[in-house]
Amino acid sequence: SDLRSDVHYDFIARAAQIVRCPVLVNGNVTSAHKAAEVLAQTGAAGVMIGRHAIRNPWIFRQCRERFAVERADPGALSPAGNAVRSPRSTTIFQPTLADVREYVGRLYRETQGPGVPEAAHVAKMKKYLNFVGQGVDPEGRFLFDMRRAMTEAELFAVCDRHLLAEPARPFATEPFPGVIARPNCETPVESCSLDTITA
């Protein structure tokens, strides 16, 4: 499991009840469903999303759409976030593996700095893809193959093989259980956190 400590939503709920300013909840907000769940549980004014925005950059859109559906028709969604009946307003976007492949390509280009050696940029991308890979396949095959790529060509061959074999398959809303990101294990550096990633 993840080495991070447990999130104490009960403490956040207590703070939201006591303090006179808006309280935002964060910690393990993995999906729009989880965002709605922790808001209901804590009474917080909003959520902050960190590493799961790397895994699923559509999470903010999905949160907006889910909250819009809940406001328009509170009984339209099941607890898991699936439509129980046709909501009056909008549906919640579900990215596909093809969407993920496009995202990986854009992420690669946007984080590529002048003069950065290919191997260093590939290593940085692998840190990001450790998170993305949590939603690709439940066995972690994408992560296994991706972690062994050493060049841009090898990295994108892995992405194409895993993400474009079934491009219409939905990208998992939640990380698959047991598929663990290890962003600090790609390059031997003194710091073992995402703080060392520079765009």
Rosetta silent file (secondary structure, phi, psi, omega in degrees, C-alpha in Angstrom):
SEQUENCE: SDLRSDVHYDFIARAAQIVRCPVLVNGNVTSAHKAAEVLAQTGAAGVMIGRHAIRNPWIFRQCRERFAVERADPGALSPAGNAVRSPRSTTIFQPTLADVREYVGRLYRETQGPGVPEAAHVAKMKKYLNFVGQGVDPEGRFLFDMRRAMTEAELFAVCDRHLLAEPARPFATEPFPGVIARPNCETPVESCSLDTITA
SCORE:     score description
SCORE:     0.000 S_00000001
   1 L     0.000  175.935 -179.179    0.000    0.000    0.000 S_00000001
   2 L   -66.992  142.439 -178.309    0.912    3.667   -0.114 S_00000001
   3 L   -81.362   -8.260 -179.797    3.511    4.779    2.436 S_00000001
   4 L   -70.590  154.861  179.594    1.657    8.013    3.186 S_00000001
   5 L   -74.692  164.132  179.207   -0.212    8.285    6.472 S_00000001
   6 L   -66.108  149.387  175.789   -3.974    8.002    6.682 S_00000001
   7 L   -86.984  133.377 -179.439   -6.080   11.074    6.020 S_00000001
   8 L   -99.960   80.369 -179.856   -8.078   12.158    9.078 S_00000001
   9 H   -62.849  -26.838  177.917  -11.300   13.388    7.496 S_00000001
  10 H   -65.066  -36.172  176.849  -12.811   13.503   10.994 S_00000001
  11 H   -67.825  -39.451  179.443  -10.297   16.197   11.976 S_00000001
  12 H   -65.381  -40.879  178.111  -11.103   18.130    8.814 S_00000001
  13 H   -61.474  -40.789  179.025  -14.837   17.879    9.569 S_00000001
  14 H   -64.165  -42.750  178.121  -14.197   19.231   13.052 S_00000001
  15 H   -63.433  -41.138 -179.842  -12.189   22.137   11.668 S_00000001
  16 H   -62.564  -31.680  178.929  -14.925   22.895    9.119 S_00000001
  17 H   -77.520  -30.725 -169.671  -17.457   23.115   11.965 S_00000001
  18 H   -94.202  -45.845 -172.026  -15.308   25.275   14.240 S_00000001
  19 L   -77.149  158.571 -175.904  -13.357   27.795   12.169 S_00000001
  20 L   -95.840    6.220  178.215  -14.850   30.925   10.641 S_00000001
  21 L  -117.457  160.967  178.076  -13.132   30.612    7.273 S_00000001
  22 L   -62.180  138.456  178.209  -13.726   28.141    4.444 S_00000001
  23 L  -110.182  132.504  175.803  -11.930   24.820    4.949 S_00000001
  24 E  -105.704  141.397  179.430  -10.633   22.823    2.009 S_00000001
  25 E  -102.222  140.834  172.269  -10.144   19.076    2.272 S_00000001
  26 L  -144.932  169.878 -179.771   -7.270   17.217    0.664 S_00000001
  27 L   108.637  110.403  178.515   -5.625   13.845    0.858 S_00000001
  28 L    58.071   35.129  172.371   -6.460   10.801   -1.247 S_00000001
  29 L   -85.225   93.687 -169.114   -8.991   12.635   -3.405 S_00000001
  30 L   -93.529  -15.768 -174.753   -8.694   10.080   -6.194 S_00000001
  31 L  -162.109  172.358  175.616  -11.798   10.816   -8.294 S_00000001
  32 H   -63.054  -38.464  177.143  -14.887   12.989   -8.645 S_00000001
  33 H   -60.670  -46.263 -179.904  -16.795   10.389   -6.650 S_00000001
  34 H   -65.260  -36.918  177.390  -14.230   10.554   -3.848 S_00000001
  35 H   -61.025  -46.268  178.595  -14.335   14.372   -3.929 S_00000001
  36 H   -63.510  -40.009 -179.758  -18.118   14.319   -3.472 S_00000001
  37 H   -63.001  -46.483 -177.356  -17.787   11.699   -0.739 S_00000001
  38 H   -73.278  -29.817  174.803  -15.225   13.645    1.309 S_00000001
  39 H   -65.614  -43.597  178.429  -17.152   16.909    0.909 S_00000001
  40 H   -64.988  -39.368 -177.501  -20.284   15.212    2.237 S_00000001
  41 H   -70.873  -34.712 -172.378  -18.316   13.560    5.057 S_00000001
  42 H  -103.677  -22.786 -173.616  -16.453   16.687    6.173 S_00000001
  43 L    72.023   16.691  179.557  -18.713   19.618    5.307 S_00000001
  44 L   -67.968  160.796 -178.303  -15.655   21.323    3.805 S_00000001
  45 L   -79.731  -20.947 -178.749  -16.077   24.188    1.337 S_00000001
  46 E  -174.000 -179.548 -179.332  -14.042   22.498   -1.391 S_00000001
  47 E  -123.224  153.738  169.908  -11.328   20.004   -2.254 S_00000001
  48 L  -114.934  139.651 -178.200   -7.689   20.197   -3.263 S_00000001
  49 L  -126.568  129.066 -178.693   -6.328   17.543   -5.597 S_00000001
  50 L  -110.522 -101.335 -171.612   -2.638   16.793   -6.001 S_00000001
  51 H   -61.553  -25.021 -179.925   -1.059   13.634   -7.384 S_00000001
  52 H   -75.915  -12.245  170.807   -4.319   12.278   -8.728 S_00000001
  53 H   -75.394  -26.104  173.261   -4.469   15.245  -11.092 S_00000001
  54 H   -70.518  -44.750 -179.938   -1.263   13.866  -12.612 S_00000001
  55 H   -64.834  -41.829 -173.656   -2.909   10.459  -12.971 S_00000001
  56 L  -136.891   87.937 -177.916   -6.184   11.861  -14.278 S_00000001
  57 L   -67.044   -9.237  178.041   -6.000   15.449  -15.591 S_00000001
  58 L   -85.761   -1.267 -174.354   -9.727   15.247  -16.356 S_00000001
  59 H   -59.713  -35.247 -179.393  -10.540   14.998  -12.643 S_00000001
  60 H   -68.543  -42.983  175.247  -11.387   18.706  -12.372 S_00000001
  61 H   -61.231  -44.416 -179.202  -13.826   18.496  -15.287 S_00000001
  62 H   -63.131  -38.716  177.173  -15.315   15.328  -13.795 S_00000001
  63 H   -63.748  -49.330  179.116  -15.762   17.059  -10.413 S_00000001
  64 H   -56.863  -44.802 -178.767  -17.502   20.061  -11.997 S_00000001
  65 H   -66.974  -41.837  179.072  -19.779   17.774  -13.998 S_00000001
  66 H   -63.231  -45.399 -179.948  -20.572   15.544  -11.031 S_00000001
  67 H   -64.821  -35.090  177.057  -21.394   18.503   -8.788 S_00000001
  68 H   -65.653  -41.792  178.185  -23.587   19.993  -11.556 S_00000001
  69 H   -63.327  -44.941 -178.763  -25.489   16.690  -11.890 S_00000001
  70 H   -63.590  -38.267  178.054  -25.956   16.482   -8.111 S_00000001
  71 H   -67.959  -41.405 -176.356  -27.249   20.069   -7.940 S_00000001
  72 H   -74.329  -37.055 -175.350  -29.639   19.585  -10.867 S_00000001
  73 L  -151.278   85.121 -173.225  -30.920   16.135   -9.873 S_00000001
  74 L   -53.755  -28.003 -178.598  -29.694   14.855   -6.466 S_00000001
  75 L   -95.442    9.783 -174.987  -30.968   11.290   -7.034 S_00000001
  76 L   -75.818  -21.335 -175.719  -29.474   10.891  -10.509 S_00000001
  77 E  -114.456  142.545  172.623  -26.223    9.265   -9.341 S_00000001
  78 L   -76.117  169.732  177.036  -25.572    6.086   -7.406 S_00000001
  79 L   -56.024  -30.043  179.942  -23.048    6.222   -4.548 S_00000001
  80 L   -81.252   -4.570  178.279  -20.382    5.059   -7.021 S_00000001
  81 L    94.501    6.196  178.367  -21.173    7.969   -9.338 S_00000001
  82 L   -85.927  150.239 -179.967  -23.012    5.987  -12.012 S_00000001
  83 E   -68.701  125.994  174.859  -26.217    7.335  -13.505 S_00000001
  84 L   -87.131  -40.541  173.592  -29.279    5.831  -11.821 S_00000001
  85 L  -140.937  165.753 -177.040  -31.577    7.708  -14.157 S_00000001
  86 L   -63.757  114.096 -179.630  -30.898   10.119  -16.935 S_00000001
  87 L   -69.029  150.609 -177.684  -29.722   13.338  -15.292 S_00000001
  88 L   -72.502  -26.514 -174.002  -31.329   16.564  -16.441 S_00000001
  89 L  -100.823  -95.455 -172.202  -28.101   18.458  -16.948 S_00000001
  90 L  -120.291  167.254  173.312  -24.812   16.924  -18.012 S_00000001
  91 L  -103.441  167.815 -178.271  -23.053   13.585  -17.984 S_00000001
  92 L   -97.543  125.446 -177.212  -19.653   12.928  -16.424 S_00000001
  93 L   -60.139  134.165  177.034  -16.757   12.667  -18.874 S_00000001
  94 L  -120.798  104.145  179.649  -15.115    9.249  -19.043 S_00000001
  95 L   -68.034  153.813  177.073  -11.661    9.338  -20.677 S_00000001
  96 E  -106.197  173.008  176.165  -10.499    6.438  -22.793 S_00000001
  97 H   -63.627  -30.347  175.313   -7.058    4.926  -23.172 S_00000001
  98 H   -64.772  -38.696  175.592   -6.741    6.918  -26.423 S_00000001
  99 H   -61.923  -40.367  179.586   -7.300   10.103  -24.402 S_00000001
 100 H   -64.189  -41.517  179.367   -4.562    8.968  -22.019 S_00000001
 101 H   -62.160  -40.866  177.759   -2.179    8.375  -24.942 S_00000001
 102 H   -64.444  -42.834  177.858   -2.819   11.893  -26.222 S_00000001
 103 H   -58.502  -44.523 -179.434   -2.246   13.271  -22.704 S_00000001
 104 H   -61.530  -42.424  177.941    1.084   11.436  -22.417 S_00000001
 105 H   -62.245  -44.752  178.344    2.233   12.927  -25.719 S_00000001
 106 H   -64.830  -42.644  179.839    1.248   16.448  -24.652 S_00000001
 107 H   -60.878  -41.316  178.797    2.829   15.978  -21.221 S_00000001
 108 H   -60.546  -49.296 -178.653    6.072   14.861  -22.828 S_00000001
 109 H   -64.867  -42.076 -175.190    6.215   17.895  -25.109 S_00000001
 110 H   -72.166  -24.156 -178.279    5.196   20.406  -22.416 S_00000001
 111 L   -99.557    2.171 -177.622    7.759   19.200  -19.872 S_00000001
 112 L   -84.052  117.233 -179.590   10.634   18.966  -22.343 S_00000001
 113 L   -99.595  155.084  178.366   13.198   21.670  -21.660 S_00000001
 114 L   -65.012  137.438  176.920   15.938   22.880  -23.970 S_00000001
 115 L    79.182   -0.118  178.952   19.231   21.121  -23.445 S_00000001
 116 L   -81.684  123.863  179.333   17.764   18.345  -21.272 S_00000001
 117 L   -59.759  148.030 -178.382   19.235   15.004  -22.326 S_00000001
 118 H   -54.553  -44.656 -177.745   16.731   12.467  -23.641 S_00000001
 119 H   -61.649  -38.380  179.729   17.493    9.983  -20.853 S_00000001
 120 H   -69.099  -39.150  179.763   16.821   12.612  -18.173 S_00000001
 121 H   -69.856  -39.386  176.374   13.539   13.650  -19.767 S_00000001
 122 H   -61.222  -41.644  178.692   12.428   10.028  -20.134 S_00000001
 123 H   -62.525  -40.850  177.922   13.244    9.483  -16.445 S_00000001
 124 H   -64.161  -43.311  179.018   11.131   12.518  -15.511 S_00000001
 125 H   -61.940  -36.992  179.623    8.243   11.252  -17.652 S_00000001
 126 H   -63.733  -30.760  175.380    8.436    7.873  -15.967 S_00000001
 127 H   -63.442  -45.746  177.402    7.833    9.629  -12.627 S_00000001
 128 H   -64.064  -44.066 -174.908    4.607   11.092  -14.002 S_00000001
 129 H   -70.065  -17.554  172.355    3.614    7.843  -15.701 S_00000001
 130 H   -58.922  -37.674  177.740    3.926    5.941  -12.432 S_00000001
 131 H   -75.431  -48.191 -179.194    0.729    7.752  -11.437 S_00000001
 132 H   -55.612  -42.295 -176.951   -0.961    7.478  -14.845 S_00000001
 133 H   -61.051  -18.848  178.567   -0.251    3.754  -14.914 S_00000001
 134 H   -65.268  -15.929 -178.973   -2.404    3.186  -11.831 S_00000001
 135 H  -114.422    8.427 -176.028   -5.464    3.511  -14.076 S_00000001
 136 L   -87.168  -53.437 -179.904   -4.325    1.637  -17.199 S_00000001
 137 L  -148.453  144.696 -174.387   -4.575   -2.045  -16.263 S_00000001
 138 L   -69.124  -16.709 -179.588   -5.281   -3.910  -13.011 S_00000001
 139 L   -89.940  -11.756 -178.188   -2.222   -6.159  -13.352 S_00000001
 140 L    76.848   20.920 -179.251    0.254   -3.259  -13.658 S_00000001
 141 H   -63.844  -39.969  178.394    1.642   -4.497  -17.001 S_00000001
 142 H   -59.124  -47.024 -179.603    1.868   -0.935  -18.354 S_00000001
 143 H   -61.657  -42.953 -179.612    3.911    0.139  -15.324 S_00000001
 144 H   -57.862  -49.722 -178.248    6.174   -2.905  -15.575 S_00000001
 145 H   -69.992  -42.728 -177.175    6.975   -2.215  -19.241 S_00000001
 146 H   -61.785  -39.927 -177.618    7.128    1.582  -18.900 S_00000001
 147 L   -65.976  -16.714 -179.828    9.648    1.430  -16.053 S_00000001
 148 L   -96.005   -7.957  179.148   12.037   -0.468  -18.313 S_00000001
 149 L   -70.284  137.920 -178.703   11.937    2.057  -21.189 S_00000001
 150 L  -117.193  -19.407 -178.409   15.162    4.014  -21.539 S_00000001
 151 L  -123.614  165.333  176.670   14.572    6.129  -24.653 S_00000001
 152 H   -58.303  -44.218 -179.596   11.756    8.281  -26.001 S_00000001
 153 H   -61.509  -44.058  178.873   11.106    5.713  -28.738 S_00000001
 154 H   -64.724  -41.473 -179.561   10.911    2.858  -26.211 S_00000001
 155 H   -61.935  -46.755 -178.385    8.644    4.882  -23.915 S_00000001
 156 H   -74.158  -25.981  173.699    6.165    5.744  -26.659 S_00000001
 157 H   -65.133  -41.128  176.511    6.257    2.181  -28.023 S_00000001
 158 H   -63.369  -46.114  179.429    5.136    1.004  -24.568 S_00000001
 159 H   -59.448  -46.132 -179.694    2.432    3.689  -24.476 S_00000001
 160 H   -62.863  -43.066 -178.474    1.181    2.741  -27.930 S_00000001
 161 H   -62.979  -40.756 -175.550    1.175   -0.966  -27.118 S_00000001
 162 H   -89.913  -31.096 -173.349   -0.790   -0.540  -23.888 S_00000001
 163 H   -99.563  -22.028 -177.889   -2.963    2.487  -24.649 S_00000001
 164 L  -108.129   -1.789  174.976   -3.802    2.043  -28.322 S_00000001
 165 L   -65.238  -39.615  175.310   -4.444   -1.722  -28.410 S_00000001
 166 L  -131.376   72.006 -171.449   -7.944   -0.970  -27.054 S_00000001
 167 L   -61.918  -26.064 -178.473   -8.182    2.807  -27.516 S_00000001
 168 L   -86.243   -6.346 -179.844  -11.902    3.001  -26.665 S_00000001
 169 L   -65.568  135.226 -179.920  -11.495    1.158  -23.352 S_00000001
 170 E   -64.998  140.692  171.567  -12.300    3.475  -20.425 S_00000001
 171 L   -75.609  136.106 -175.204   -9.434    4.709  -18.288 S_00000001
 172 L   -61.329  132.076  178.752  -10.086    3.632  -14.693 S_00000001
 173 L   -65.881  -41.797  178.154  -11.806    6.289  -12.603 S_00000001
 174 L  -110.320  152.210  173.400  -10.030    5.109   -9.452 S_00000001
 175 L   -58.897  142.904  177.253   -6.502    3.666   -9.247 S_00000001
 176 L   -67.825  137.026  178.713   -6.547   -0.103   -9.481 S_00000001
 177 L   -58.559  134.265  176.840   -6.068   -1.741   -6.054 S_00000001
 178 L    84.149   -8.748  177.485   -2.516   -2.916   -5.570 S_00000001
 179 L   -93.762  106.030 -168.343   -1.118   -0.955   -8.537 S_00000001
 180 L  -104.502  133.215  172.348    1.312    1.343   -6.757 S_00000001
 181 L   -80.300  139.532  174.192    3.005    4.468   -8.079 S_00000001
 182 L  -134.404   72.974 -174.083    6.638    4.790   -7.137 S_00000001
 183 H   -66.770  -17.336 -176.753    7.675    8.148   -8.586 S_00000001
 184 H   -91.296    7.273 -172.750   10.857    8.347   -6.564 S_00000001
 185 H  -108.900   10.848 -175.625   12.395    5.179   -7.996 S_00000001
 186 L   -89.339  -32.832 -179.826   13.272    6.194  -11.547 S_00000001
 187 L  -134.524  145.142  177.858   16.538    8.045  -11.015 S_00000001
 188 L   -76.466   98.611  178.414   19.094    7.903   -8.231 S_00000001
 189 L  -127.752  161.373 -179.342   18.693   11.339   -6.631 S_00000001
 190 L   -67.401  -39.630 -179.878   19.091   12.526   -3.077 S_00000001
 191 L   -90.751  140.680 -177.014   15.463   13.641   -2.783 S_00000001
 192 L  -115.005   49.747 -179.768   12.784   11.009   -3.184 S_00000001
 193 L  -142.203  171.710  176.774    9.757   13.146   -3.970 S_00000001
 194 H   -69.056  -10.650  177.641    7.917   14.843   -6.775 S_00000001
 195 H   -60.069  -24.603 -177.516    9.523   18.085   -5.573 S_00000001
 196 H   -81.828   -5.620  179.179   12.519   17.157   -7.699 S_00000001
 197 L   -83.892  126.031  174.363   10.456   17.230  -10.916 S_00000001
 198 L  -119.412  138.605  179.727   10.827   20.475  -12.805 S_00000001
 199 L   -87.645    0.000    0.000    8.802   21.342  -15.850 S_00000001
